[in-house]
Amino acid sequence: MGMVNVLDVEEVGPEPLVNELGLERGLARQIVVRCAEAAKQAAATRQATEKKKSADSRKSKKPESSPEADQAAESPAPTESAEPQAPAAPAETPQEP
């Protein structure tokens, strides 16, 4: 029979186990049932693992939030105007008497 996957055992049924290996039909049926259970468990585990990997992947792609980033995201972006703006006047410094 060679190496087989538990998924394959359910598909082919007990006949190869009886014909090729000479197992009793009752034992062959038990093997097929157990293989089907193992296949379902393996599929559920695989699905849970893929779901977790997908969630972890989405988490790692999302940039971490910081107060500065949050504030920058909330404030509107400056716009450029067509007219040049005059430079700001220097602040006056008080002179001591």
Backbone as a printed PyTorch tensor [residue, N CA C, xyz], in Angstrom:
tensor([[[  0.8210,  -1.1940,   0.0000],
         [  0.0000,   0.0000,   0.0000],
         [  0.8620,   1.2540,   0.0000]],

        [[  2.0210,   1.2160,   0.5550],
         [  2.8810,   2.3970,   0.5600],
         [  2.4420,   3.4130,   1.5990]],

        [[  3.0910,   4.5490,   1.5880],
         [  2.7490,   5.6220,   2.5230],
         [  1.4870,   6.3190,   2.0400]],

        [[  0.5360,   6.4980,   2.9420],
         [ -0.7090,   7.1680,   2.5830],
         [ -1.0320,   8.2270,   3.6200]],

        [[ -1.8040,   9.1640,   3.2090],
         [ -2.2790,  10.2370,   4.0600],
         [ -3.6210,   9.8100,   4.6470]],

        [[ -3.9500,  10.2820,   5.8500],
         [ -5.2390,   9.9120,   6.4480],
         [ -6.4010,  10.3380,   5.5660]],

        [[ -6.2060,  11.3880,   4.7980],
         [ -7.2650,  11.8170,   3.8710],
         [ -7.5040,  10.7670,   2.7910]],

        [[ -6.4310,  10.1060,   2.3720],
         [ -6.5430,   9.0870,   1.3310],
         [ -7.2700,   7.8380,   1.8220]],

        [[ -7.0580,   7.4710,   3.0730],
         [ -7.6680,   6.2480,   3.6160],
         [ -9.1860,   6.3600,   3.5690]],

        [[ -9.7110,   7.4940,   3.9700],
         [-11.1690,   7.6780,   3.9370],
         [-11.6800,   7.6160,   2.5000]],

        [[-10.9330,   8.2080,   1.5890],
         [-11.3550,   8.2320,   0.1840],
         [-11.4420,   6.8390,  -0.4260]],

        [[-10.4440,   6.0060,  -0.1970],
         [-10.4180,   4.6810,  -0.8260],
         [-11.2310,   3.6470,  -0.0650]],

        [[-11.4820,   3.9180,   1.2240],
         [-12.3060,   2.9990,   2.0060],
         [-11.5400,   1.7830,   2.5060]],

        [[-12.2570,   0.8150,   3.0540],
         [-11.6010,  -0.3390,   3.6720],
         [-11.1140,  -1.4140,   2.6930]],

        [[-11.5600,  -1.3900,   1.4590],
         [-11.2280,  -2.4710,   0.5140],
         [ -9.7200,  -2.7010,   0.3390]],

        [[ -8.9160,  -1.6520,   0.1120],
         [ -7.4760,  -1.9050,  -0.0330],
         [ -6.8570,  -2.4990,   1.2440]],

        [[ -7.3740,  -2.1140,   2.3870],
         [ -6.8510,  -2.6570,   3.6470],
         [ -7.1560,  -4.1540,   3.7400]],

        [[ -8.3340,  -4.5260,   3.2630],
         [ -8.7260,  -5.9430,   3.2910],
         [ -7.9800,  -6.7080,   2.1930]],

        [[ -8.0370,  -6.2000,   0.9780],
         [ -7.4640,  -6.9100,  -0.1770],
         [ -5.9330,  -6.9080,  -0.1890]],

        [[ -5.3260,  -5.7710,   0.0570],
         [ -3.8680,  -5.6500,  -0.0440],
         [ -3.1450,  -6.1330,   1.2140]],

        [[ -3.7150,  -5.7900,   2.3740],
         [ -3.0250,  -6.1120,   3.6280],
         [ -3.5950,  -7.3390,   4.3370]],

        [[ -4.7410,  -7.7990,   3.8700],
         [ -5.3480,  -8.9820,   4.4770],
         [ -5.9640,  -8.7300,   5.8390]],

        [[ -6.3500,  -7.4950,   6.1150],
         [ -6.9920,  -7.1880,   7.4010],
         [ -8.4410,  -7.6570,   7.3900]],

        [[ -8.9730,  -7.9140,   8.5640],
         [-10.3960,  -8.2510,   8.6650],
         [-11.2020,  -6.9940,   8.3410]],

        [[-12.3770,  -7.2110,   7.7410],
         [-13.2150,  -6.0880,   7.3100],
         [-13.5770,  -5.1690,   8.4760]],

        [[-13.8930,  -5.7060,   9.6380],
         [-14.2450,  -4.8840,  10.8050],
         [-13.0980,  -3.9840,  11.2380]],

        [[-11.8830,  -4.5400,  11.2580],
         [-10.7120,  -3.7590,  11.6210],
         [-10.4320,  -2.6910,  10.5590]],

        [[-10.5900,  -3.0450,   9.3010],
         [-10.3820,  -2.0850,   8.2130],
         [-11.3610,  -0.9220,   8.3260]],

        [[-12.6080,  -1.2050,   8.6690],
         [-13.6050,  -0.1380,   8.8480],
         [-13.2130,   0.7700,  10.0050]],

        [[-12.7370,   0.1880,  11.1030],
         [-12.3130,   0.9860,  12.2590],
         [-11.1580,   1.9150,  11.8790]],

        [[-10.2370,   1.3850,  11.1060],
         [ -9.1000,   2.1960,  10.6610],
         [ -9.5810,   3.3640,   9.8020]],

        [[-10.5140,   3.0900,   8.9090],
         [-11.0400,   4.1450,   8.0410],
         [-11.7520,   5.2130,   8.8730]],

        [[-12.5460,   4.7980,   9.8570],
         [-13.2590,   5.7530,  10.7160],
         [-12.2670,   6.6100,  11.4890]],

        [[-11.2450,   5.9810,  12.0540],
         [-10.2460,   6.7430,  12.8250],
         [ -9.4530,   7.6890,  11.9250]],

        [[ -9.1620,   7.2530,  10.7400],
         [ -8.4620,   8.1240,   9.7940],
         [ -9.3300,   9.3220,   9.4210]],

        [[-10.6260,   9.1030,   9.2420],
         [-11.5490,  10.2010,   8.9230],
         [-11.5770,  11.2090,  10.0670]],

        [[-11.6030,  10.7100,  11.3150],
         [-11.5910,  11.6010,  12.4810],
         [-10.2850,  12.3950,  12.5320]],

        [[ -9.1800,  11.7080,  12.2850],
         [ -7.8720,  12.3750,  12.2960],
         [ -7.7840,  13.4190,  11.1870]],

        [[ -8.3600,  13.1230,  10.0350],
         [ -8.3400,  14.0660,   8.9170],
         [ -9.1420,  15.3200,   9.2600]],

        [[-10.2910,  15.1480,   9.9010],
         [-11.1100,  16.2990,  10.3000],
         [-10.3620,  17.1490,  11.3170]],

        [[ -9.7110,  16.4990,  12.2730],
         [ -8.9410,  17.2240,  13.2850],
         [ -7.7730,  17.9800,  12.6360]],

        [[ -7.0910,  17.3290,  11.7130],
         [ -5.9730,  17.9750,  11.0210],
         [ -6.4560,  19.1880,  10.2230]],

        [[ -7.5980,  19.0630,   9.5710],
         [ -8.1520,  20.1740,   8.7950],
         [ -8.5250,  21.3340,   9.7140]],

        [[ -9.1170,  21.0390,  10.8640],
         [ -9.4970,  22.0920,  11.8130],
         [ -8.2550,  22.7900,  12.3620]],

        [[ -7.2290,  22.0200,  12.6710],
         [ -5.9840,  22.5950,  13.1710],
         [ -5.3290,  23.4690,  12.1080]],

        [[ -5.2990,  22.9890,  10.8790],
         [ -4.7100,  23.7520,   9.7760],
         [ -5.4620,  25.0660,   9.5800]],

        [[ -6.7880,  24.9990,   9.6260],
         [ -7.6010,  26.1940,   9.4280],
         [ -7.3520,  27.2020,  10.5540]],

        [[ -7.2720,  26.7280,  11.7980],
         [ -7.0140,  27.6220,  12.9280],
         [ -5.6350,  28.2610,  12.8060]],

        [[ -4.6570,  27.4870,  12.3730],
         [ -3.3010,  28.0090,  12.2040],
         [ -3.2630,  29.0780,  11.1170]],

        [[ -3.9280,  28.8200,  10.0010],
         [ -3.9550,  29.7970,   8.9120],
         [ -4.6770,  31.0730,   9.3340]],

        [[ -5.7400,  30.9260,  10.1010],
         [ -6.4940,  32.0840,  10.5800],
         [ -5.6210,  32.9380,  11.5060]],

        [[ -4.8700,  32.2760,  12.3840],
         [ -3.9880,  32.9910,  13.3000],
         [ -2.8730,  33.6850,  12.5340]],

        [[ -2.2830,  33.0140,  11.5590],
         [ -1.2290,  33.6220,  10.7550],
         [ -1.7580,  34.8460,  10.0180]],

        [[ -2.9710,  34.7420,   9.4900],
         [ -3.5690,  35.8510,   8.7660],
         [ -3.7890,  37.0450,   9.6980]],

        [[ -4.2810,  36.7800,  10.8960],
         [ -4.5100,  37.8450,  11.8700],
         [ -3.1850,  38.4740,  12.2870]],

        [[ -2.1740,  37.6560,  12.5200],
         [ -0.8560,  38.1650,  12.8990],
         [ -0.2570,  38.9950,  11.7730]],

        [[ -0.4670,  38.5710,  10.5460],
         [  0.0540,  39.2950,   9.3910],
         [ -0.6040,  40.6670,   9.2900]],

        [[ -1.9080,  40.7150,   9.4950],
         [ -2.6120,  41.9960,   9.4440],
         [ -2.1440,  42.9110,  10.5630]],

        [[ -1.8800,  42.3510,  11.7490],
         [ -1.4030,  43.1450,  12.8760],
         [ -0.0500,  43.7530,  12.5720]],

        [[  0.8440,  42.9580,  12.0030],
         [  2.2000,  43.4440,  11.7400],
         [  2.2240,  44.4850,  10.6250]],

        [[  1.2750,  44.4650,   9.7340],
         [  1.2210,  45.4480,   8.6490],
         [  0.6330,  46.7670,   9.1210]],

        [[ -0.1820,  46.7530,  10.1730],
         [ -0.8130,  47.9530,  10.6890],
         [  0.2200,  48.7410,  11.4790]],

        [[  0.4570,  50.0360,  11.1320],
         [  1.4530,  50.8070,  11.8740],
         [  0.9900,  51.0380,  13.3020]],

        [[  1.9630,  51.0020,  14.1990],
         [  1.6230,  51.2200,  15.5980],
         [  1.2660,  52.6800,  15.7910]],

        [[  0.3440,  52.9490,  16.6720],
         [ -0.1500,  54.2830,  16.9170],
         [  0.7160,  54.9740,  17.9690]],

        [[  0.9460,  56.2660,  17.7740],
         [  1.6360,  57.0790,  18.7600],
         [  0.8570,  58.3750,  18.8890]],

        [[  0.9730,  59.0740,  20.0170],
         [  0.2200,  60.3260,  20.1700],
         [  0.5470,  61.3350,  19.0630]],

        [[  1.8380,  61.4090,  18.6520],
         [  2.2030,  62.3550,  17.5940],
         [  1.5500,  61.9690,  16.2710]],

        [[  1.5600,  60.6660,  15.9650],
         [  0.9640,  60.2020,  14.7100],
         [ -0.5420,  60.4240,  14.7270]],

        [[ -1.1740,  60.1860,  15.8800],
         [ -2.6170,  60.3950,  15.9900],
         [ -2.9580,  61.8610,  15.7760]],

        [[ -2.1610,  62.7750,  16.3860],
         [ -2.4230,  64.2000,  16.2620],
         [ -2.2050,  64.6510,  14.8210]],

        [[ -1.1550,  64.1490,  14.1830],
         [ -0.8780,  64.5110,  12.7930],
         [ -1.9900,  64.0290,  11.8790]],

        [[ -2.5340,  62.8760,  12.1600],
         [ -3.6000,  62.3270,  11.3330],
         [ -4.8820,  63.1210,  11.4920]],

        [[ -5.0850,  63.7030,  12.6860],
         [ -6.3170,  64.4400,  12.9400],
         [ -6.2560,  65.8630,  12.3900]],

        [[ -5.0660,  66.4990,  12.3500],
         [ -4.9810,  67.8750,  11.8900],
         [ -4.9430,  67.9000,  10.3640]],

        [[ -5.5690,  68.9190,   9.7710],
         [ -5.5860,  68.9750,   8.3080],
         [ -4.1930,  69.2740,   7.7630]],

        [[ -3.9360,  68.7880,   6.5920],
         [ -2.6420,  69.0040,   5.9450],
         [ -2.5660,  70.4400,   5.4600]],

        [[ -1.3780,  71.0730,   5.5570],
         [ -1.2580,  72.4550,   5.0660],
         [ -1.4180,  72.4790,   3.5490]],

        [[ -2.0160,  73.5750,   3.0760],
         [ -2.2160,  73.7010,   1.6390],
         [ -1.3000,  74.7870,   1.1090]],

        [[ -0.8670,  74.6330,  -0.1040],
         [ -0.0170,  75.6420,  -0.7260],
         [ -0.9100,  76.6200,  -1.4750]],

        [[ -0.5930,  77.9040,  -1.3280],
         [ -1.3830,  78.8940,  -2.0590],
         [ -0.5830,  79.3720,  -3.2560]],

        [[ -1.2740,  79.9310,  -4.2120],
         [ -0.6240,  80.3930,  -5.4280],
         [  0.1650,  81.6750,  -5.1580]],

        [[ -0.2710,  82.4810,  -4.1760],
         [  0.4060,  83.7420,  -3.8630],
         [  1.5240,  83.4870,  -2.8690]],

        [[  2.6850,  84.1090,  -3.1100],
         [  3.7630,  83.9490,  -2.1340],
         [  3.4150,  84.6780,  -0.8490]],

        [[  3.7880,  84.1360,   0.2450],
         [  3.4890,  84.7560,   1.5320],
         [  4.7270,  85.4900,   2.0200]],

        [[  4.4760,  86.6270,   2.6670],
         [  5.5810,  87.4150,   3.2080],
         [  6.1400,  86.6780,   4.4140]],

        [[  7.4470,  86.7780,   4.6090],
         [  8.0140,  86.1190,   5.7770],
         [  7.4660,  86.7420,   7.0490]],

        [[  7.4010,  85.9680,   8.0650],
         [  6.8780,  86.4510,   9.3380],
         [  7.8300,  87.4870,   9.9030]],

        [[  7.2700,  88.5320,  10.5250],
         [  8.0820,  89.5820,  11.1170],
         [  8.7980,  89.0010,  12.3240]],

        [[ 10.0420,  89.4160,  12.5320],
         [ 10.7560,  88.9230,  13.7010],
         [ 10.0820,  89.3950,  14.9790]],

        [[ 10.1180,  88.5900,  15.9740],
         [  9.5030,  88.9510,  17.2530],
         [ 10.3230,  90.0540,  17.8900]],

        [[  9.5990,  91.0090,  18.4590],
         [ 10.3040,  92.1260,  19.1230],
         [ 10.7970,  91.6430,  20.4720]],

        [[ 12.0220,  92.0620,  20.7780],
         [ 12.5690,  91.7110,  22.0850],
         [ 12.5130,  92.9610,  22.9470]],

        [[ 12.0260,  92.8090,  24.1310],
         [ 11.9670,  94.0080,  25.0070],
         [ 13.3820,  94.4700,  25.3650]],

        [[ 13.5400,  95.7760,  25.3540],
         [ 14.8490,  96.3370,  25.6810],
         [ 14.8360,  96.7700,  27.1340]],

        [[ 15.9350,  96.5330,  27.7850],
         [ 16.0270,  96.9120,  29.2000],
         [ 16.3660,  98.3950,  29.3080]],

        [[ 15.7530,  99.1450,  30.2500],
         [ 16.0290, 100.5910,  30.4070],
         [ 17.3480, 100.8740,  31.0720]]])
